[in-house]
């Protein structure tokens, strides 16, 4: 199971939000490039980057900064999301060195857009499914759609997405533990790999996710827990590799 450090960027800084609320921000570093280097040196193979300002505005805001992160860490496989709502943004991030782009809002509101991307950029398209009480959220988590997680996941699987990042918004940034059962249930009902996100706070969370890896949970994104020190990244990698 991949352990994937998260870098959320707002106003050019590395931050974490609570439950996706843009006005509930903790700044952890003013240098996201240095933070990425830190995780690479600690043994990360993948990195999860979100342009929070992009998610809020509907267009990439920190593309240049994210390109610098990719260039400074060529051995990191980067997945990037936040405000990616046209093909130009997708191409721009792939050209900048990202391995995957994460489509969120437009995957829900414009299904044909996602389908076309999967054809044009095979194996580079990941979908972010952000849910609250089983319903999928869009527009930087500010609105709830009428779709359930499973029905959209099955649709995206047919489209050919490479993976699904599943986030329980109610737990994101709250240090209350990951929703293992909901993540496992989703992964077990589809063939597409699922990456868990939201609420990972202790080694017990990672152990619980690791225990359902065979159901299709291939990775875990870790944010606040790394920055507040409740999970030691090197230790986590070693334990997961040895178990």
C-alpha positions, 0 to 999 in steps of 0.5 A, spaced: 500 500 500 502 506 497 503 512 503 502 518 499 504 525 503 499 531 501 501 538 500 495 542 500 497 549 497 493 556 499 496 563 497 503 559 496 503 556 502 503 549 505 497 548 509 491 544 511 484 545 512 479 542 516 473 539 513 475 543 506 473 549 509 477 555 506 477 559 512 479 554 517 486 554 515 493 551 518 499 554 515 505 548 516 510 551 511 511 557 507 516 553 502 512 547 499 518 545 494 522 544 501 516 540 504 516 536 497 523 535 498 522 533 505 518 527 504 522 525 498 528 524 502 524 520 507 522 515 502 516 517 499 514 514 492 508 518 490 506 525 492 499 528 492 498 536 491 492 540 491 491 547 489 486 549 494 485 556 490 484 553 484 479 548 487 475 554 489 476 559 483 475 553 478 482 554 474 489 552 476 492 558 480 499 555 483 501 551 476 508 554 476 509 552 483 507 545 482 511 545 476 517 547 481 515 541 485 515 536 480 522 539 477 525 539 484 523 532 485 524 528 479 523 521 482 517 523 485 510 520 482 506 526 483 498 526 482 495 533 482 488 536 483 484 543 484 481 547 479 483 542 473 477 543 468 479 543 461 484 539 457 489 545 457 490 544 464 491 537 464 496 538 458 499 543 462 500 539 468 503 533 465 508 537 461 510 540 468 512 533 470 506 530 474 504 523 473 497 523 474 491 529 474 485 529 479 479 531 476 473 532 481 468 537 479 468 536 472 468 529 472 461 530 476 458 535 472 460 534 465 461 526 464 463 527 457 469 531 459 472 525 463 470 520 458 474 524 453 480 525 457 481 518 459 481 516 451 486 522 450 490 521 456 490 513 458 493 512 465 494 519 467 487 520 469 485 520 476 478 522 479 477 525 486 470 523 489 469 527 495 463 525 499 459 527 505 454 522 508 454 518 502 453 524 497 458 527 492 461 534 493 463 539 488 466 546 487 471 545 492 466 541 497 462 547 497 456 544 494 453 537 495 450 533 488 445 528 488 449 523 486 452 517 490 459 515 491 458 508 488 454 510 482 459 515 480 465 510 481 462 505 477 461 510 471 468 513 472 470 505 472 467 504 465 470 511 463 477 508 464 480 512 470 486 510 473 484 510 480 479 513 485 481 518 491 476 517 496 475 522 501 470 523 507 470 530 508 467 530 515 473 527 517 478 530 513 483 534 517 479 533 523 484 527 526 478 523 528 480 517 524 479 514 517 473 511 514 475 505 513 469 501 512 466 506 507 473 506 503 473 498 503 466 498 501 467 502 495 473 498 493 470 492 494 464 493 489 469 496 483 475 494 480 478 500 479 484 502 485 481 506 490 486 511 494 484 513 501 484 520 503 481 524 509 482 523 517 488 518 517 491 520 523 495 514 527 498 508 525 492 504 527 489 508 521 494 505 516 494 498 519 486 498 518 487 500 511 493 495 510 488 490 512 483 491 507 488 492 501 486 486 498 479 489 497 482 494 492 485 500 497 492 501 494 494 507 497 493 512 503 494 520 503 496 522 509 496 530 511 495 533 517 498 527 521 505 528 518 505 535 519 503 535 527 507 528 528 502 523 530 505 519 524 512 518 523 513 517 515 519 513 515 516 508 521 510 508 517 513 506 510 518 501 514 512 498 518 507 497 511 513 494 507 514 489 513 507 487 514 
